Amino acid sequence: MKDEARRLHKRLIRQLHSTCEDYNLLADGDKIMVAVSGGKDSYTLLALLAELVRHLTFSVELIAVHLDQGQPGYDGNPLIRQLDAIGVRYEILREDTYSVVVSQLDEGATYCSLCSRLRRGILYTAAERLGCNKIALGHHRDDALETFLLNLFYAGKLQAMPASYRTDDRRFVVLRPLIECSEREIADYARARNFEILPCNLCGSQEGLQRERMTELITSLERDNPHVRSVMLNALRNVRPTHLLDRDVERAWESRDPAIRPAKVTEPRTAHAGALPIIRSEGRVHLSVRE
C-alpha cells in the first residue's frame, strides 16, 4: 500500500472503529451481510470492515452480497477480482430490476426510489436465507447531511441517517459503519487502492437530482466555512429537543432518565441593572423621566 493510501486507511479505519464502538454496531455472534454495489463506498466499507473484524476479540462473520440488476453492458468480472482480493466470502445475485424500473417510470424521471425499494427487498430476502442478523451499507457522512437537508427542505421533517436502525419488520439491524467518514477521503482512498468501480446506468447517470442540489448547497457554504460538513455532523449529534416544536419529542425529553444530559441549575443573580424607564405612559400622557 502506497503512503497516501496508508494515511487514508489509518484515518478511515480509526473513524470506522470509533463509530462501531460508539454506536455498538458489532456484537459477538453477528453474521453481517455487507451490501456491495461495486462503487467506491461499498468497496471501502468491505475492505475496512473485513480488516477490523479480523482484529476483534469476539466473533463476527461477514458475507459480501452483490446484486447484478441486469443493466446493459454489465460486466461483473472487475467486482469478482476485487472481492477475491479483499478475501471475504461473497455471493453474486442476479435479478433484472433494471427493466422493471425503466418500464415503470417515464423517461427522465428519478429512478432512485423505485430502484432502491426493489434492491432492498432482494437483499433482505438474501440476508434471511443466509442467516444474517445485520446488514451493512456504505452510506457516509455526506449522504447523511444531504438526506437531512432533503428532508428539511422537501419533506418537512428533521431526519437524517442513523448509524443503525431495525427494519420495520424487526428482522434485521441495518448498519452504517462509514456514517462519520468523509466522502472525499473515501473517494481518495478508493483511487489510491485502485478499486475497480462498476458504472451505474440508473441513478448515477441522471443529472439535476435534488440530492445533487443539496451537495452544491453544502459545497457553496464550504467556501465560507471549510469545516461546514464537520459542523453539520456535530449538529446531528447535538440535538436540543427543548428548542424544537415537536410536542411528542418534548414530552419524551421531559420523561427522560435524569442521567441523560442533566439540566444545569443556574443560581439567580443577586445584582441587576436598574432597568429604569426613560419614558413612561400613564393613559394618554407621556412623561419624560429624568434623574
Contacts in CASP RR format, 6 or more apart in sequence:
PFRMAT RR
TARGET T0000
AUTHOR 0000-0000-0000
METHOD contacts of the structure
MODEL  1
MKDEARRLHKRLIRQLHSTCEDYNLLADGDKIMVAVSGGKDSYTLLALLA
ELVRHLTFSVELIAVHLDQGQPGYDGNPLIRQLDAIGVRYEILREDTYSV
VVSQLDEGATYCSLCSRLRRGILYTAAERLGCNKIALGHHRDDALETFLL
NLFYAGKLQAMPASYRTDDRRFVVLRPLIECSEREIADYARARNFEILPC
NLCGSQEGLQRERMTELITSLERDNPHVRSVMLNALRNVRPTHLLDRDVE
RAWESRDPAIRPAKVTEPRTAHAGALPIIRSEGRVHLSVRE
1 9 0 8 1.000
1 192 0 8 1.000
1 193 0 8 1.000
2 192 0 8 1.000
4 188 0 8 1.000
4 192 0 8 1.000
5 189 0 8 1.000
5 192 0 8 1.000
5 193 0 8 1.000
8 185 0 8 1.000
8 188 0 8 1.000
8 189 0 8 1.000
8 192 0 8 1.000
9 48 0 8 1.000
9 189 0 8 1.000
11 185 0 8 1.000
12 44 0 8 1.000
12 48 0 8 1.000
12 178 0 8 1.000
12 181 0 8 1.000
12 185 0 8 1.000
12 186 0 8 1.000
12 189 0 8 1.000
13 48 0 8 1.000
13 51 0 8 1.000
13 52 0 8 1.000
15 180 0 8 1.000
15 181 0 8 1.000
16 48 0 8 1.000
16 49 0 8 1.000
16 52 0 8 1.000
16 177 0 8 1.000
16 178 0 8 1.000
16 181 0 8 1.000
17 52 0 8 1.000
18 180 0 8 1.000
19 25 0 8 1.000
19 163 0 8 1.000
19 177 0 8 1.000
19 178 0 8 1.000
19 179 0 8 1.000
19 180 0 8 1.000
19 181 0 8 1.000
20 26 0 8 1.000
20 52 0 8 1.000
20 177 0 8 1.000
22 163 0 8 1.000
23 163 0 8 1.000
23 164 0 8 1.000
24 164 0 8 1.000
25 134 0 8 1.000
25 163 0 8 1.000
25 164 0 8 1.000
25 175 0 8 1.000
25 177 0 8 1.000
26 32 0 8 1.000
26 53 0 8 1.000
26 56 0 8 1.000
26 58 0 8 1.000
26 60 0 8 1.000
27 58 0 8 1.000
27 60 0 8 1.000
28 58 0 8 1.000
28 59 0 8 1.000
28 60 0 8 1.000
29 58 0 8 1.000
29 59 0 8 1.000
29 60 0 8 1.000
29 61 0 8 1.000
30 60 0 8 1.000
30 61 0 8 1.000
30 133 0 8 1.000
30 134 0 8 1.000
31 60 0 8 1.000
31 61 0 8 1.000
31 63 0 8 1.000
31 130 0 8 1.000
31 131 0 8 1.000
31 132 0 8 1.000
31 133 0 8 1.000
31 134 0 8 1.000
32 49 0 8 1.000
32 60 0 8 1.000
32 61 0 8 1.000
32 62 0 8 1.000
32 63 0 8 1.000
32 132 0 8 1.000
32 133 0 8 1.000
32 134 0 8 1.000
32 135 0 8 1.000
32 136 0 8 1.000
32 175 0 8 1.000
33 63 0 8 1.000
33 64 0 8 1.000
33 65 0 8 1.000
33 123 0 8 1.000
33 126 0 8 1.000
33 127 0 8 1.000
33 130 0 8 1.000
33 132 0 8 1.000
33 134 0 8 1.000
33 135 0 8 1.000
33 136 0 8 1.000
34 42 0 8 1.000
34 45 0 8 1.000
34 46 0 8 1.000
34 49 0 8 1.000
34 62 0 8 1.000
34 63 0 8 1.000
34 64 0 8 1.000
34 65 0 8 1.000
34 88 0 8 1.000
34 135 0 8 1.000
34 136 0 8 1.000
35 42 0 8 1.000
35 65 0 8 1.000
35 66 0 8 1.000
35 123 0 8 1.000
35 135 0 8 1.000
35 136 0 8 1.000
35 137 0 8 1.000
35 138 0 8 1.000
36 42 0 8 1.000
36 43 0 8 1.000
36 46 0 8 1.000
36 64 0 8 1.000
36 65 0 8 1.000
36 66 0 8 1.000
36 79 0 8 1.000
36 83 0 8 1.000
36 90 0 8 1.000
37 66 0 8 1.000
37 67 0 8 1.000
37 198 0 8 1.000
37 200 0 8 1.000
38 66 0 8 1.000
38 79 0 8 1.000
38 82 0 8 1.000
38 197 0 8 1.000
38 198 0 8 1.000
39 190 0 8 1.000
39 195 0 8 1.000
39 197 0 8 1.000
39 198 0 8 1.000
40 186 0 8 1.000
40 187 0 8 1.000
40 189 0 8 1.000
40 190 0 8 1.000
40 195 0 8 1.000
40 197 0 8 1.000
41 138 0 8 1.000
41 139 0 8 1.000
41 140 0 8 1.000
41 178 0 8 1.000
41 183 0 8 1.000
41 186 0 8 1.000
42 137 0 8 1.000
42 138 0 8 1.000
43 82 0 8 1.000
43 86 0 8 1.000
43 190 0 8 1.000
43 193 0 8 1.000
43 195 0 8 1.000
43 197 0 8 1.000
44 138 0 8 1.000
44 178 0 8 1.000
44 186 0 8 1.000
44 189 0 8 1.000
44 190 0 8 1.000
44 193 0 8 1.000
44 195 0 8 1.000
45 136 0 8 1.000
45 137 0 8 1.000
45 138 0 8 1.000
45 177 0 8 1.000
45 178 0 8 1.000
46 62 0 8 1.000
46 64 0 8 1.000
46 83 0 8 1.000
46 86 0 8 1.000
46 88 0 8 1.000
47 86 0 8 1.000
47 193 0 8 1.000
48 177 0 8 1.000
48 178 0 8 1.000
49 62 0 8 1.000
49 136 0 8 1.000
49 177 0 8 1.000
50 62 0 8 1.000
50 86 0 8 1.000
50 87 0 8 1.000
50 88 0 8 1.000
53 60 0 8 1.000
53 62 0 8 1.000
62 88 0 8 1.000
62 89 0 8 1.000
62 136 0 8 1.000
63 88 0 8 1.000
63 89 0 8 1.000
63 90 0 8 1.000
63 91 0 8 1.000
63 130 0 8 1.000
63 132 0 8 1.000
64 83 0 8 1.000
64 86 0 8 1.000
64 88 0 8 1.000
64 89 0 8 1.000
64 90 0 8 1.000
64 91 0 8 1.000
65 90 0 8 1.000
65 91 0 8 1.000
65 92 0 8 1.000
65 93 0 8 1.000
65 123 0 8 1.000
65 126 0 8 1.000
65 127 0 8 1.000
65 130 0 8 1.000
66 79 0 8 1.000
66 83 0 8 1.000
66 90 0 8 1.000
66 91 0 8 1.000
66 92 0 8 1.000
66 93 0 8 1.000
67 92 0 8 1.000
67 93 0 8 1.000
67 94 0 8 1.000
67 95 0 8 1.000
67 97 0 8 1.000
67 119 0 8 1.000
67 122 0 8 1.000
67 123 0 8 1.000
68 74 0 8 1.000
68 76 0 8 1.000
68 92 0 8 1.000
68 93 0 8 1.000
68 94 0 8 1.000
68 95 0 8 1.000
69 95 0 8 1.000
69 96 0 8 1.000
69 97 0 8 1.000
69 98 0 8 1.000
69 115 0 8 1.000
69 119 0 8 1.000
69 202 0 8 1.000
70 94 0 8 1.000
70 95 0 8 1.000
70 96 0 8 1.000
70 97 0 8 1.000
70 98 0 8 1.000
70 99 0 8 1.000
71 98 0 8 1.000
71 200 0 8 1.000
71 201 0 8 1.000
71 202 0 8 1.000
72 98 0 8 1.000
72 201 0 8 1.000
73 201 0 8 1.000
74 198 0 8 1.000
75 198 0 8 1.000
76 92 0 8 1.000
76 198 0 8 1.000
78 196 0 8 1.000
78 197 0 8 1.000
78 198 0 8 1.000
79 92 0 8 1.000
79 196 0 8 1.000
79 198 0 8 1.000
80 92 0 8 1.000
81 196 0 8 1.000
82 195 0 8 1.000
82 196 0 8 1.000
83 90 0 8 1.000
91 126 0 8 1.000
91 130 0 8 1.000
93 122 0 8 1.000
93 126 0 8 1.000
95 118 0 8 1.000
95 122 0 8 1.000
97 115 0 8 1.000
97 118 0 8 1.000
97 119 0 8 1.000
97 122 0 8 1.000
98 201 0 8 1.000
98 202 0 8 1.000
100 114 0 8 1.000
100 118 0 8 1.000
101 111 0 8 1.000
101 114 0 8 1.000
101 115 0 8 1.000
101 118 0 8 1.000
101 202 0 8 1.000
102 111 0 8 1.000
104 114 0 8 1.000
105 111 0 8 1.000
105 114 0 8 1.000
108 206 0 8 1.000
110 206 0 8 1.000
110 209 0 8 1.000
110 210 0 8 1.000
111 202 0 8 1.000
111 203 0 8 1.000
111 206 0 8 1.000
112 202 0 8 1.000
112 203 0 8 1.000
112 209 0 8 1.000
112 211 0 8 1.000
115 202 0 8 1.000
115 203 0 8 1.000
123 135 0 8 1.000
124 135 0 8 1.000
124 167 0 8 1.000
124 171 0 8 1.000
124 172 0 8 1.000
127 135 0 8 1.000
127 171 0 8 1.000
127 172 0 8 1.000
128 171 0 8 1.000
132 172 0 8 1.000
133 172 0 8 1.000
133 173 0 8 1.000
134 172 0 8 1.000
134 173 0 8 1.000
134 174 0 8 1.000
134 175 0 8 1.000
135 172 0 8 1.000
135 173 0 8 1.000
135 174 0 8 1.000
135 175 0 8 1.000
136 174 0 8 1.000
136 175 0 8 1.000
136 176 0 8 1.000
136 177 0 8 1.000
137 174 0 8 1.000
137 175 0 8 1.000
137 176 0 8 1.000
138 176 0 8 1.000
138 177 0 8 1.000
138 178 0 8 1.000
139 161 0 8 1.000
139 176 0 8 1.000
139 178 0 8 1.000
139 179 0 8 1.000
140 178 0 8 1.000
140 179 0 8 1.000
140 181 0 8 1.000
140 182 0 8 1.000
140 183 0 8 1.000
140 186 0 8 1.000
141 178 0 8 1.000
141 179 0 8 1.000
141 180 0 8 1.000
141 181 0 8 1.000
141 182 0 8 1.000
141 183 0 8 1.000
141 229 0 8 1.000
141 233 0 8 1.000
142 182 0 8 1.000
142 183 0 8 1.000
142 215 0 8 1.000
142 218 0 8 1.000
142 229 0 8 1.000
143 161 0 8 1.000
143 179 0 8 1.000
143 183 0 8 1.000
144 160 0 8 1.000
144 161 0 8 1.000
144 176 0 8 1.000
144 179 0 8 1.000
144 233 0 8 1.000
144 236 0 8 1.000
145 160 0 8 1.000
145 214 0 8 1.000
145 218 0 8 1.000
145 229 0 8 1.000
145 232 0 8 1.000
145 233 0 8 1.000
145 236 0 8 1.000
146 211 0 8 1.000
146 214 0 8 1.000
146 215 0 8 1.000
146 218 0 8 1.000
147 159 0 8 1.000
147 160 0 8 1.000
147 161 0 8 1.000
148 158 0 8 1.000
148 159 0 8 1.000
148 160 0 8 1.000
148 161 0 8 1.000
148 232 0 8 1.000
148 236 0 8 1.000
149 214 0 8 1.000
149 217 0 8 1.000
149 218 0 8 1.000
150 210 0 8 1.000
150 211 0 8 1.000
150 214 0 8 1.000
151 157 0 8 1.000
151 158 0 8 1.000
151 159 0 8 1.000
151 160 0 8 1.000
152 158 0 8 1.000
153 214 0 8 1.000
154 210 0 8 1.000
158 244 0 8 1.000
158 246 0 8 1.000
160 236 0 8 1.000
161 176 0 8 1.000
161 179 0 8 1.000
162 176 0 8 1.000
162 179 0 8 1.000
163 175 0 8 1.000
163 176 0 8 1.000
163 177 0 8 1.000
163 179 0 8 1.000
163 180 0 8 1.000
164 173 0 8 1.000
164 174 0 8 1.000
164 175 0 8 1.000
164 176 0 8 1.000
165 173 0 8 1.000
165 174 0 8 1.000
166 172 0 8 1.000
166 173 0 8 1.000
166 174 0 8 1.000
167 173 0 8 1.000
167 174 0 8 1.000
178 186 0 8 1.000
180 233 0 8 1.000
182 229 0 8 1.000
190 197 0 8 1.000
203 209 0 8 1.000
218 228 0 8 1.000
218 229 0 8 1.000
218 232 0 8 1.000
221 228 0 8 1.000
222 228 0 8 1.000
222 229 0 8 1.000
225 231 0 8 1.000
241 249 0 8 1.000
241 250 0 8 1.000
241 252 0 8 1.000
241 253 0 8 1.000
242 250 0 8 1.000
242 253 0 8 1.000
244 250 0 8 1.000
276 289 0 8 1.000
277 289 0 8 1.000
278 288 0 8 1.000
278 289 0 8 1.000
279 286 0 8 1.000
279 287 0 8 1.000
279 288 0 8 1.000
279 289 0 8 1.000
280 286 0 8 1.000
280 287 0 8 1.000
280 289 0 8 1.000
281 287 0 8 1.000
END
